[in-house]
């Protein structure tokens, strides 16, 4: 359980301090979903934050384009594996179709 530390604006602490809004979100989810583990909820928070970041898909597309342009096949596949794990195969397929539509061809396929 969290313990209050100090009187700052960061809220109660667990192993690290979270902004109060994130801490409230986490506490609310713990109460609402007692069947889910706290680590599973934290993963949801992290992945949700990635999805909410403005322009995240364009950022991933530019990174993949860079790896194609510089011929970094191993790095490209490592990045794709991370995207698959986080966002799923449809997301990666969409990014690769986007690259193809923009004329970015790659000498390797995922």
BAFI-3210 file (N, C-alpha, C; in Angstrom, 3 decimals, decimal comma, padded with zeros to 6 digits):
// residues 110
n [1|2|3|4|5|6|7|8|9|10|11|12|13|14|15|16|17|18|19|20|21|22|23|24|25|26|27|28|29|30|31|32|33|34|35|36|37|38|39|40|41|42|43|44|45|46|47|48|49|50|51|52|53|54|55|56|57|58|59|60|61|62|63|64|65|66|67|68|69|70|71|72|73|74|75|76|77|78|79|80|81|82|83|84|85|86|87|88|89|90|91|92|93|94|95|96|97|98|99|100|101|102|103|104|105|106|107|108|109|110]
n.u [000,836|000,407|002,424|002,267|004,469|006,176|004,969|004,575|003,547|003,392|002,083|001,124|003,643|004,962|007,067|008,242|007,764|004,704|002,963|000,100|-002,325|-001,825|-001,406|-003,938|-005,388|-004,263|-004,885|-007,682|-008,084|-007,046|-008,961|-011,290|-010,735|-010,105|-009,285|-007,153|-003,589|-001,308|000,974|000,101|-001,791|-000,112|001,369|-000,686|-001,110|001,352|001,425|-000,965|-000,274|001,676|000,088|-001,453|000,224|000,881|001,146|002,467|002,398|003,434|006,001|006,984|006,871|008,755|011,077|011,231|011,516|014,016|015,663|015,327|016,347|019,004|019,824|019,766|019,050|018,848|018,338|015,980|014,240|014,305|013,078|010,578|009,695|009,332|007,288|005,293|004,849|003,873|001,818|000,611|-000,020|-001,576|-001,107|001,637|001,566|000,058|001,837|003,922|002,593|002,105|004,710|005,337|003,415|004,406|006,556|008,757|010,770|011,837|014,657|014,352|011,978|009,391]
n.v [-001,179|002,287|004,862|007,981|010,539|013,340|016,620|017,351|017,901|015,527|013,345|010,248|007,732|004,808|002,634|004,552|008,048|009,210|011,457|013,094|012,735|010,399|008,641|008,639|007,535|004,975|003,982|003,987|002,091|-000,191|-000,579|-000,901|-003,130|-005,703|-008,255|-008,081|-007,882|-005,598|-005,025|-005,679|-003,679|-001,454|-001,889|-001,527|001,191|002,285|001,401|002,540|005,216|005,410|005,061|007,326|009,408|012,209|011,935|009,477|007,311|008,359|008,880|006,281|005,346|007,009|006,172|003,485|003,963|005,216|003,072|001,362|002,954|003,173|000,605|-001,065|-003,855|-005,783|-004,114|-002,926|-005,182|-005,788|-003,514|-003,739|-006,099|-005,150|-003,282|-005,051|-006,507|-004,513|-003,114|-004,811|-007,005|-005,848|-003,132|-002,931|-003,940|-001,920|000,272|-000,641|-000,807|001,884|002,872|001,602|002,820|005,382|005,045|003,907|001,336|-001,846|-003,971|-006,184|-008,237|-008,281]
n.w [000,000|-000,590|000,834|002,424|001,634|002,407|001,382|-001,181|-004,641|-005,920|-004,855|-003,088|-002,396|-003,972|-005,123|-006,536|-007,174|-008,453|-010,639|-009,263|-010,704|-012,214|-010,141|-008,930|-011,051|-011,114|-008,517|-008,712|-010,763|-009,501|-007,509|-009,054|-010,641|-009,148|-009,796|-011,492|-011,687|-010,070|-011,588|-014,162|-014,535|-014,486|-016,811|-018,664|-018,262|-019,140|-021,850|-022,709|-022,459|-024,429|-026,680|-026,550|-026,994|-028,913|-032,371|-032,406|-034,227|-036,607|-035,734|-035,288|-037,922|-039,216|-037,924|-038,763|-041,516|-041,538|-040,719|-042,883|-044,984|-044,217|-044,273|-042,017|-041,149|-038,996|-036,805|-037,651|-037,627|-034,884|-033,840|-035,061|-033,795|-031,186|-031,664|-032,544|-030,200|-028,526|-029,936|-031,786|-034,690|-036,768|-036,574|-037,201|-039,812|-040,993|-040,748|-042,398|-044,870|-045,210|-045,513|-047,949|-049,623|-049,671|-051,247|-050,117|-050,230|-049,121|-048,803|-047,376|-045,692|-043,205]
ca.u [000,000|001,170|002,613|002,414|005,821|006,290|003,713|004,697|002,404|003,525|001,181|001,699|004,695|005,075|008,508|008,675|006,692|003,926|002,098|-001,136|-003,341|-001,510|-001,608|-005,393|-005,775|-003,811|-005,713|-009,032|-008,057|-006,862|-010,259|-012,278|-010,362|-009,309|-008,792|-005,935|-002,419|-000,854|001,911|-000,696|-002,370|000,957|001,657|-001,780|-000,848|002,477|001,001|-001,966|000,437|002,301|-000,943|-002,016|001,229|000,559|002,036|003,305|002,489|004,374|007,341|007,388|007,066|010,048|012,154|011,337|012,064|015,449|016,343|015,317|017,252|020,393|020,107|019,956|018,057|018,674|017,719|014,613|013,462|014,176|012,075|009,287|009,286|008,815|005,986|004,351|004,549|003,127|000,653|-000,021|000,365|-002,286|-000,415|002,882|001,183|-000,342|003,061|004,661|001,835|002,331|006,035|005,228|002,631|005,281|007,679|009,895|010,819|012,927|015,268|014,039|010,567|009,215]
ca.v [000,000|003,529|005,640|009,401|011,021|014,754|017,316|017,866|017,717|014,261|012,348|009,150|006,993|003,350|002,501|005,825|009,031|009,439|012,636|012,734|012,246|009,006|007,886|008,468|006,577|003,657|003,579|003,721|000,814|-001,258|-000,810|-001,320|-004,424|-006,440|-009,512|-007,812|-007,576|-004,203|-004,895|-005,676|-002,336|-000,517|-002,098|-000,842|002,629|002,608|001,221|003,569|006,477|005,376|005,237|008,665|010,394|012,820|011,628|008,302|006,463|009,008|008,689|004,904|005,255|007,651|005,304|002,363|004,498|005,429|001,777|000,869|003,794|002,936|-000,818|-001,679|-004,929|-006,348|-003,102|-002,824|-006,312|-005,644|-002,466|-004,324|-007,021|-004,325|-002,754|-006,171|-006,822|-003,423|-002,640|-005,886|-007,173|-004,938|-001,844|-003,047|-004,059|-000,582|001,068|-001,109|-000,369|003,333|003,022|001,224|003,851|006,548|004,699|003,378|-000,115|-002,414|-005,158|-007,284|-008,192|-008,714]
ca.w [000,000|-000,692|002,057|002,135|001,915|002,085|001,087|-002,547|-005,537|-006,630|-004,295|-002,308|-003,090|-003,916|-005,250|-007,112|-007,087|-009,661|-010,561|-008,568|-011,640|-012,517|-008,916|-008,794|-012,087|-010,675|-007,371|-009,217|-011,487|-008,523|-006,863|-010,045|-011,224|-008,153|-010,371|-012,261|-010,861|-010,166|-012,711|-015,384|-014,655|-014,841|-018,234|-019,362|-018,164|-020,024|-023,238|-022,996|-022,653|-025,753|-027,692|-026,462|-027,369|-030,201|-033,482|-032,166|-035,413|-037,526|-035,167|-035,597|-039,363|-039,541|-037,428|-039,697|-042,773|-041,317|-040,717|-044,269|-045,779|-043,818|-044,402|-040,699|-041,143|-037,654|-035,948|-038,149|-037,118|-033,429|-033,628|-035,453|-032,730|-030,088|-032,088|-032,533|-028,811|-027,908|-030,678|-032,534|-036,091|-037,672|-036,486|-037,959|-041,221|-041,434|-040,916|-043,575|-046,057|-045,290|-046,110|-049,366|-050,317|-049,823|-052,123|-049,348|-050,393|-048,328|-049,379|-046,468|-045,290|-041,806]
c.u [000,884|001,326|002,835|003,807|005,894|004,934|003,741|003,466|002,434|002,654|001,901|002,741|004,474|006,579|009,101|007,486|006,029|003,199|000,750|-002,205|-003,093|-001,731|-003,103|-005,898|-005,455|-004,655|-007,118|-009,087|-007,871|-008,182|-011,272|-012,011|-009,504|-008,731|-007,497|-004,788|-002,015|000,119|001,172|-001,329|-001,315|001,346|000,580|-001,561|000,259|002,061|-000,047|-001,318|001,118|001,273|-001,498|-001,030|000,938|001,608|002,859|003,453|003,470|005,812|007,836|007,670|008,415|011,221|012,342|011,929|013,574|016,210|016,375|016,358|018,719|020,766|020,348|018,887|017,802|017,959|016,250|013,753|013,298|013,095|010,685|008,799|008,720|007,435|004,925|003,900|003,636|001,812|-000,052|000,321|-000,336|-001,604|000,851|002,579|000,776|000,888|003,821|003,928|002,027|003,694|005,992|004,499|003,455|006,521|008,912|009,848|011,966|013,423|015,019|012,581|010,437|008,354]
c.v [001,246|004,175|007,083|009,837|012,469|015,369|017,914|017,560|016,374|013,155|011,262|008,392|005,500|003,105|003,742|006,770|009,201|010,768|012,211|012,186|010,772|008,115|007,625|007,447|005,166|003,145|003,205|002,373|-000,360|-001,603|-001,398|-002,717|-005,224|-007,755|-009,325|-007,457|-006,114|-004,028|-004,896|-004,298|-001,305|-000,657|-001,416|000,662|003,037|002,498|002,233|004,913|006,535|005,638|006,658|009,755|010,912|012,450|010,371|007,438|007,058|008,850|007,288|004,726|005,837|006,794|004,123|002,806|004,686|004,102|001,157|001,623|003,524|001,451|-001,549|-002,752|-005,475|-005,373|-002,917|-003,939|-006,258|-004,614|-002,999|-005,290|-006,263|-003,761|-003,852|-006,487|-005,768|-003,143|-003,708|-005,887|-006,217|-003,571|-001,863|-003,150|-002,699|000,299|000,650|-000,757|001,130|003,593|002,703|002,291|005,109|006,237|004,203|001,866|-000,628|-003,702|-006,382|-007,148|-008,757|-009,912]
c.w [000,000|000,677|001,655|002,532|001,484|001,777|-000,311|-003,379|-006,245|-006,041|-003,522|-003,111|-002,987|-004,005|-005,906|-007,071|-008,449|-009,539|-009,989|-009,511|-011,991|-011,306|-008,691|-009,809|-011,635|-009,515|-007,809|-009,934|-010,537|-007,847|-007,842|-010,597|-010,240|-008,689|-011,148|-011,315|-011,050|-011,327|-014,037|-015,608|-015,033|-016,306|-019,074|-019,374|-019,131|-021,482|-023,630|-023,237|-024,001|-026,844|-027,694|-026,880|-028,780|-031,243|-033,317|-033,415|-036,426|-037,033|-035,495|-037,083|-039,770|-039,081|-038,370|-041,029|-042,660|-041,374|-042,109|-045,084|-045,462|-043,832|-043,096|-040,465|-039,735|-036,720|-036,346|-037,550|-035,598|-033,095|-033,959|-034,377|-031,539|-030,432|-032,089|-031,117|-028,184|-028,606|-031,504|-034,013|-037,061|-037,718|-037,345|-039,456|-041,781|-041,682|-042,172|-044,872|-046,279|-045,939|-047,607|-050,170|-050,563|-050,649|-051,389|-049,485|-049,559|-048,967|-048,505|-046,066|-043,891|-041,677]
res [x|x|x|x|x|x|x|x|x|x|x|x|x|x|x|x|x|x|x|x|x|x|x|x|x|x|x|x|x|x|x|x|x|x|x|x|x|x|x|x|x|x|x|x|x|x|x|x|x|x|x|x|x|x|x|x|x|x|x|x|x|x|x|x|x|x|x|x|x|x|x|x|x|x|x|x|x|x|x|x|x|x|x|x|x|x|x|x|x|x|x|x|x|x|x|x|x|x|x|x|x|x|x|x|x|x|x|x|x|x]
***
